[in-house]
Amino acid sequence: MRLRKSKIAYYLNFLWEFSKTHFTTKYKNSNLYFFWHIINPLILFGVLYLVFSKNLGADISHYPLYVLIGVVHWNFFNSGTAYGMTTFSYYANMVKKTDVNRPLLLLSVILSCFYSHLIELGILLCTAWFIVGLSWSILIIFVILLLEILLVFGVSLVISPITSYSIDIENVWKNIVFFGWFLTPIIYAKENIPNRLLPIINLNPMTYIISFSRDIIIYKHPPSIILLSAFALATLTFFIVSCWIFHKLIKNIAERI
């Protein structure tokens, strides 16, 4: 029992120290690294709002918040999977020369992106509090964030070892994410898209992450318990399958990177 506790303590310490180091290393040459977490999503939000607010956002209440919630969540999915995908090539020396726990290394990198997400989310919640106020249902956002981390980690578990087989996978994934942006209701309402695209939208997990957050933040009511439970079960199932795929693909990765 004591040995198990010490191992858990080691894992937690590794996650904290390594994710913190990776977070600060990304901006080691920048004196304004904190402000980039504020400026980048706001610039994107501003462009989207100016271009689409009169057309796509005409019938959506609190459209600025609607867009900002989508942008903040998509930023984490985009950055988390992008950094996760290149983790083993970026830390190639560590992977080749040490017996570092590879899933733990991958999760540390994703957590470093999650710290940025928390900064953006904090700004978002302050903005929402000023515009529409917040209710007790905001506590459910912690469940949404946990599912979001699980989703990003699961995707990264699959694409990170695949990338070691061919660098072209990076470009393939970037294009998938690019098209995924337009197939996620970030700047438009799901109800306004053609019926032929609905199956794709409904299979997109980010659709639910963003929709749940909008229910909580803008409309100040908890999401459907049935829908949230079904999504949680689907996310957990996907994560378990991702772990199995990772275990199969990670073999001999040190020789491929």
C-alpha positions in Angstrom: 0.0 0.0 0.0 2.8 2.4 0.9 4.6 1.6 -2.3 1.5 2.3 -4.3 1.0 5.6 -2.6 4.6 6.6 -3.3 4.2 5.7 -6.9 1.0 7.8 -7.2 2.8 10.7 -5.5 5.7 10.3 -8.0 3.3 10.4 -11.0 1.5 13.4 -9.7 4.7 15.3 -9.0 6.0 14.4 -12.5 2.8 15.6 -14.1 3.0 18.9 -12.2 6.7 19.6 -12.7 6.9 18.5 -16.3 3.7 20.2 -17.4 4.8 23.4 -15.7 8.2 23.3 -17.3 6.7 22.7 -20.8 4.3 25.5 -20.3 7.0 28.0 -19.4 9.4 26.7 -22.1 6.9 27.5 -24.8 7.3 31.2 -24.0 10.8 31.3 -22.5 11.9 34.1 -25.0 8.7 36.2 -24.5 8.2 38.7 -21.7 4.5 38.9 -22.5 3.7 35.2 -22.6 0.8 35.6 -20.2 -0.9 38.2 -22.4 -0.7 36.1 -25.5 -3.2 33.8 -23.9 -5.6 36.8 -23.8 -4.7 38.5 -27.1 -4.8 35.5 -29.4 -8.4 34.3 -28.7 -9.7 37.9 -28.6 -8.2 38.7 -32.0 -9.8 35.6 -33.5 -13.1 36.3 -31.7 -13.0 39.9 -33.0 -12.5 38.9 -36.6 -15.3 36.2 -36.4 -17.7 38.6 -34.7 -17.1 41.5 -37.2 -17.5 39.2 -40.2 -20.3 36.9 -39.2 -22.4 38.7 -36.5 -24.9 40.3 -38.9 -25.5 37.1 -40.9 -24.9 33.9 -38.9 -25.4 35.5 -35.5 -28.5 37.6 -36.2 -30.8 35.1 -34.5 -28.5 34.0 -31.7 -28.8 35.6 -28.3 -25.6 36.9 -26.8 -23.7 36.1 -30.0 -20.4 37.5 -28.7 -20.4 35.1 -25.8 -21.7 32.3 -28.1 -18.7 32.7 -30.4 -16.1 33.2 -27.6 -17.1 30.0 -25.8 -16.6 28.1 -29.1 -13.3 29.7 -29.7 -11.9 29.0 -26.2 -12.8 25.4 -26.3 -11.6 24.8 -29.9 -8.3 26.5 -29.0 -7.6 23.9 -26.4 -8.6 21.0 -28.7 -6.4 22.4 -31.4 -3.3 23.1 -29.3 -3.7 20.0 -27.1 -3.8 17.6 -30.0 -1.1 19.5 -32.0 1.4 19.4 -29.1 0.3 15.9 -28.1 0.9 14.7 -31.7 4.6 15.9 -31.7 5.4 15.0 -28.0 7.6 12.0 -28.8 9.5 13.7 -31.6 10.0 16.9 -29.5 11.3 14.9 -26.6 13.1 12.3 -28.7 16.3 12.2 -26.6 14.3 11.5 -23.5 12.2 8.8 -25.1 15.4 7.1 -26.6 17.7 7.4 -23.6 15.4 7.0 -20.6 12.5 4.7 -19.6 10.1 7.7 -19.0 6.5 6.7 -18.7 5.3 7.7 -22.2 1.6 8.1 -21.5 2.6 10.3 -18.5 4.9 12.3 -20.7 2.1 12.8 -23.2 -0.4 13.8 -20.5 2.1 16.3 -19.1 2.3 18.1 -22.5 -1.5 18.2 -22.8 -1.8 19.6 -19.3 0.6 22.4 -20.2 -1.9 23.4 -22.9 -4.7 23.0 -20.4 -3.1 25.7 -18.2 -3.5 28.1 -21.2 -7.1 26.9 -21.5 -7.7 27.8 -17.9 -6.5 31.3 -18.4 -8.7 31.8 -21.4 -11.6 30.2 -19.6 -11.1 32.5 -16.6 -11.3 35.5 -18.9 -14.4 34.0 -20.5 -16.2 33.5 -17.2 -15.4 37.0 -16.1 -16.8 38.4 -19.3 -19.9 36.2 -18.9 -20.4 37.3 -15.3 -20.3 40.9 -16.5 -22.8 40.4 -19.4 -25.3 37.7 -18.3 -24.3 36.8 -14.7 -23.5 33.2 -13.5 -25.6 30.6 -11.8 -24.9 27.6 -9.6 -24.8 25.4 -12.8 -21.4 26.9 -13.5 -20.0 24.2 -11.2 -20.8 21.6 -13.9 -18.1 23.2 -16.0 -15.6 21.1 -14.0 -17.2 18.0 -15.4 -17.1 19.4 -18.9 -13.4 20.2 -18.5 -12.6 16.7 -17.3 -14.3 15.2 -20.3 -12.5 17.6 -22.5 -9.1 16.6 -21.2 -10.1 13.0 -21.6 -11.1 13.6 -25.2 -7.9 15.5 -26.1 -5.8 12.9 -24.3 -7.6 10.0 -26.1 -7.1 11.6 -29.5 -3.4 12.3 -28.7 -2.9 8.7 -27.6 -3.9 7.6 -31.1 -2.2 10.2 -33.3 1.1 10.6 -31.4 2.5 7.1 -32.1 1.0 7.1 -35.6 3.0 10.3 -36.3 6.2 8.4 -35.6 5.6 6.2 -38.7 5.3 9.2 -41.1 5.7 12.9 -40.7 2.9 13.3 -43.2 0.4 12.5 -40.5 1.0 15.9 -39.0 -0.3 17.6 -42.2 -3.2 15.1 -42.4 -4.2 16.0 -38.9 -3.9 19.7 -39.5 -6.3 19.4 -42.4 -8.7 17.4 -40.3 -8.7 20.1 -37.6 -9.1 22.8 -40.3 -12.2 21.1 -41.7 -13.3 20.2 -38.1 -13.5 24.0 -37.3 -16.2 24.5 -40.0 -18.0 21.3 -38.9 -18.3 22.5 -35.4 -21.0 25.0 -34.4 -18.6 27.8 -33.3 -19.9 30.7 -35.3 -23.3 29.3 -36.3 -26.2 27.5 -34.6 -26.6 23.8 -35.3 -30.2 24.4 -36.2 -29.2 26.5 -39.2 -27.1 24.0 -41.1 -28.4 21.7 -43.9 -29.9 18.4 -42.8 -27.4 16.4 -44.8 -24.6 17.7 -42.6 -26.4 17.0 -39.3 -25.0 13.5 -38.9 -21.4 14.8 -39.2 -22.1 17.6 -36.7 -23.7 15.2 -34.3 -20.8 12.8 -34.4 -18.4 15.6 -33.6 -17.5 15.5 -29.9 -16.6 19.1 -29.8 -20.2 20.0 -30.7 -21.3 18.6 -27.3 -18.4 20.1 -25.3 -19.3 23.6 -26.7 -23.0 23.1 -26.4 -22.8 22.0 -22.8 -20.7 25.1 -21.9 -23.2 27.4 -23.7 -26.1 25.9 -21.7 -24.2 26.5 -18.5 -22.7 29.9 -19.2 -25.1 31.7 -21.4 -28.5 30.1 -20.6 -27.6 29.4 -17.0 -29.1 25.9 -16.8 -27.4 22.5 -16.6 -27.3 20.4 -19.8 -29.5 17.4 -20.2 -28.4 14.7 -17.7 -29.2 12.0 -20.2 -27.2 13.6 -23.0 -24.3 14.5 -20.7 -24.2 10.9 -19.3 -24.3 9.5 -22.8 -21.5 11.7 -23.9 -19.4 10.9 -20.8 -19.9 7.2 -21.5 -18.9 7.6 -25.2 -15.8 9.7 -24.2 -14.7 7.1 -21.6 -15.2 4.3 -24.2 -13.2 6.2 -26.7 -10.5 6.8 -24.2 -10.3 3.0 -23.3 -10.0 2.1 -27.0 -7.4 4.8 -27.5 -5.3 3.3 -24.7 -5.5 -0.1 -26.4 -4.4 1.4 -29.7 -1.6 3.3 -28.1 -0.3 0.1 -26.4 -0.2 -1.6 -29.8 1.4 1.3 -31.7 3.9 2.6 -29.1 6.2 -0.5 -29.5 9.7 0.4 -30.8 8.8 4.1 -31.1 12.3 5.0 -30.0 13.6 3.5 -33.2 11.2 5.4 -35.4 11.7 9.0 -34.1 
